[in-house]
Structure formats: structure tokens, C-alpha cells
Amino acid sequence: MLTISKMAAAVQPSATLAAGAKARQLKAEGINVYDFSLGEPDFNTPEHICDAAARAMREGKTHYTAASGIVELRNAIARMYRRTYGLEVSPDQVIVSNGAKHSLHNALAATVGPGDEVLIPTPYWVSYSDLVQMTGARYKLIPTTEASGFKMSAAQLRAAISPQSRLVMLNSPNNPTGSVYTRQELEALADVVLDAQLGVISDEIYERLVFGDAKATCFATLRPGLPAQTITISGVSKSYAMTGWRIGWALGPLHVIKAMGNVQSQETSSPSSISQYAALEALESDQTCVEEMRREFEARRDLVVKRLNALPDIHCRLPEGAFYAFFSVERYFGRTLGGRKITDSAAFCAAALEVGHVNLVPGSAFGMEGYVRLSFAASREQIERGLDRLAEFLTSAT
Ligand SMILES: Cc1ncc(COP(=O)(O)O)c(C=O)c1O
């Protein structure tokens, strides 16, 4: 008789993936669904990166690699941090994993366990809480508000720290809000972190997708003491439209990266050799493709925010990064839409999908009731038509 372990039973299926399943069902029925639920670029991986992968295969680079990744890629990652942020890391302080999510998992597995507490500002990316729970540690949520740009203040962080607190998880640019912390805001958090000797996991996966005056900051660079306390996470998934290749990385103190390497070596061995060579090409070749995609996302952001703010009882703040708009639908609570009573963000999204055929993700999936997330990883034409649909759906409000 097989029973399910306590750990596995506590893991929730990803809410964003669940929303995708219902949308797929409607699409299979021949319904034209405008899908704004996706957490990945809609672009294909640039040609020269695919060519590098094909080359690697033909050259016989099809074997296991070092469990922590090929040294050429770890070197390239270290060089990228030096070049972009002035952060000095040796290739031994870098581990390449099967996507940033895997790096996050290994970072948590290597540093926390039962009895430990991990601080997570909300709203947060759906996977953080489950990844923490899988280690046996507990998480404590630190709620933020739209008034603060969905950002945690230094005072909030300080107040949340308990004797059990081991780590805080930062994510800027942020999924789901698109918020980008300023350097000053991060410096204030850095001082609290140093004071409390708190570890940091800084998820910077959207670092290349920032708009207007916003700048991505590498948290570990902000104070001399931070590299010893920070695990920086990133990868090629979002910047290079390479979600399916499954390449992410972590960098941090040598003993932590070593422990993560041990976990990974028993868990999955190395990430795909072919994907690693593709990622190497992505990092080392001309970066024009990144800028082209970034510019397109910025144009879509402007379009989405303009269209959303023209809708009745909707206000959307301007996201400074990533490819998500996060806005309140609270003014529809207690009313009906498409004949359905709207009680919360999940009910709003279910009605929007099933009646309006527009797929959004409820804020409750990100620990923030009252809001919904719209991904603008969709063409401008899709955005225009989908927002026409959403506008029409909202006219059904009673
Ligand atoms: C904040 C955040 N971190 C990490 C990831 C995971 O990235 P990867 O596909 O490289 O595992 C995502 C993907 O949606 C994300 O939004």
C-alpha cells in the first residue's frame, strides 16, 4: 500500500498552472480564449542560441557534465556579474541548475530546515511558500500594500524578524506586481539584514526586464558584508526567452554553493549539457535580442496600463519591470459579472475566463486577495483584443 508523505501532501499544485488547465479545456472546445496567465515570454528562443545547442549536440557534448555545471558557463556567469554589477565571484561560487526554481529549491534545502523561519514579503511568486515548506521550515508572510508600491519597508522587515528567522526572500523586479525596489530601498533592507545577520535569497530572474528609469539592483553588491549573507538567483528563462531549456543559477558564499552542489548531485546530477551550451551562447554573444524583447515588453506595458486604466472601477499602477500588471478588482466584490456573484479574486477570474474568455490569475494565488495578475507576455494585437473582451465583460456588472 502506497501512502503519500506528509511533505508531498502539503505541496499545493501551482495555481498558475491550474488556471492554464481550465483555459486549455475551453480552447479544446473551440473557444477563443485570451490568455494572460502565462509566466513566460511568448517569444521563441533567438536563433543563434538554438544554433549553439545544435552545434553542441553534433560535437558530442551530450554527456553528463560536472553536477554544478560546465566550468565555461560558470565562468561566463561570474564574468556577467563582474561586468554588469561589479560583483566579484569565482566560478566555484556559482552553481547552474535546472531552472531558477531548482536553484531556489537547492538554496533553501541547503540553508533551512525544521525549526527555521523564512520571511516572505507578499505578494510573492506562488512557489516560494511551497518550496520553503518542502524543507520542513516555516514561512512568515510580510504583507505589503499598493500604497507602498507593493514593497516591504526596512521597518516592516525589522519588526518581522524573530529568533527563528534565518532567511528573507527578495524578488525585484517582482512577480506578480512588476515592482522594482530602488537602490535606496534595498540599501535600507540591507542594513536590517546585516544588523540581524539574516540570510537573503535574492531572486533576480527578471533583472533584464526593467522599464523607464527603473534599474535592476544586484542586492549582494549593496554593502561589503552582503556577499557572505546572500544567495543570488537568476537564469536565462525570462531574459532570453529560454523557459523550456531549464537553466538557472545561484551564486553565493562558497560553503553554501558547495552544499547546494552536493544536494544537486544526488538529486538530478547536472542540468542538460545541451542547454548549458545554449545558455553559454546566450550570455557570451551579442545582447541585442535581450534589448529588443525588453523594448517590446515596455511597449506592451504602456499599452496594457493605458487600456486597464480606461476600464470602469479598475486602476493599475505602472509596473516598472517583469511582464505583469497587478491591479485591484475589489470594487467588483459583492456585485455580479456575467450573472455570477463576485466574492473574491478567484471568483472574478473564474467569471472572466468562463464568461468573458479572458484568462487572468487571482491575487490570492500570490498571497494578496483583492487583486489579479495580467501577464503581458502576449502580442500587442492579443492585448488589444483581449482588453476589448475584458471591457465588454465588465459591462455586465450589476
Ligand atoms: C520570481 C520567479 N522566480 C523564479 C522563476 C523560475 O524560473 P525558471 O523557469 O528559470 O525556473 C519564476 C518563473 O516564473 C519567477 O517568476
The ligand as a Gaussian input file, in Angstrom:
#p B3LYP/6-31G(d) Opt

LIG

0 1
 C       10.006000      35.171000      -9.473000
 C       10.368000      33.942000     -10.222000
 N       11.446000      33.251000      -9.824000
 C       11.814000      32.127000     -10.450000
 C       11.106000      31.645000     -11.535000
 C       11.540000      30.352000     -12.159000
 O       12.307000      30.469000     -13.285000
 P       12.807000      29.181000     -14.060000
 O       11.863000      28.960000     -15.194000
 O       14.184000      29.524000     -14.548000
 O       12.814000      28.025000     -13.132000
 C        9.983000      32.328000     -11.984000
 C        9.173000      31.806000     -13.097000
 O        8.025000      32.123000     -13.289000
 C        9.612000      33.518000     -11.309000
 O        8.544000      34.228000     -11.696000

